[in-house]
Amino acid sequence: MIRVARSRQPQQLDGFTGAALQAKLQKLMAYWYEDAGKVDFKPKARQLWPRAKAQLKVESSGKCAYCEADTAVVAYGDVEHFRPKSAYWWLAYSYDNYTFSCQVCNQVYKSDNFGLAGRKLPAPPLPAALSGEAVERARLAATLCPDPATSDDETLARALAGERADLPHPYLEDPELLFAWQVIPETQEVWLIARGDSVRARRAVKAAETVLGLNRTELLRLRWNDYDELETLALALQEGRFGDVEKLKLLNRLRRYAGSDRPFAGMRRFFMRGWGLLDT
């Protein structure tokens, strides 16, 4: 898992900003009143978030934002609600609550699991009855979630900090500061482990294992295959068999392997920094 950058350009947030977002939030608020204080998202007519999928996929370079595998390889991608809509109904149409996730991480593992070390974010207070005044309904709807075109990561992180979510939010926290990787040559596996011994790192890795399955068997093997190729190239570079031009080409190739658009970039960067091939 690596940090991902959120787009805040209105033209890339089609349906989730401005008047379109306001319309969605008013529908969502009406559902809350219809369902007596909770929202049933099962009817397909209410599932409007898939429209965000294309842009989310661009932001994560076609990879699952959690396991970093190419979704074309491991499973199709989902629009995943970082804070589950079952517990945070008011964030169901919040673009800032979405990630692009493979179906294994999302459906097989995460589902509605979301551990906290702090206090759960309270739902916005709504009156007992929905106002008939359009201006008042619009004002209430705007309290459900921020408009992504006018919000920013720092403000969101501060607003959510009190929950102390176990999982690192890939848009709001840098997972590379929490995660390290351990190679097991005997079994040809690469395991996700905590970086250092901080409580935050250990809590994040435990959640990544139990909630996302990031040490599941297929990922251990996929990461090994990736690591094995990376190590082979790094050893070839360090053995000094090449001239300066060839050595520079190989170094640049290795560094491209660590780009944010490449599978398992967080793991690759970890090892390449350890080998002195990337800045720390």
Buried (B, 14 or more C-beta within 10 A) or exposed (E): BBBBEBBBEBEBBEBBBBEBBBBBBBBBBBBBBEEEEEBEBEEEEBEBBEBBBEBBBEBBBBBBBBBBBBBEEBBEBBBBBBBBBBEBBBBBBBBBBBBBBBBBBBEEBBEEEBBBEEEEBEBEEBEEEBEEEEEEBBEBBBBBBBBBBEBEBEEBEEEBEEBEBBBBBBBBBEBBBBBBBEBEEEEBBBBBBBBEEEEBBBBBBBBBBBBBBBBBEEBBBBBBEBBEEBBEBBEBBEEEEBEEEEBEEBBEEBBEBBEBEBBBBBBBBBBBBEBEBBEE
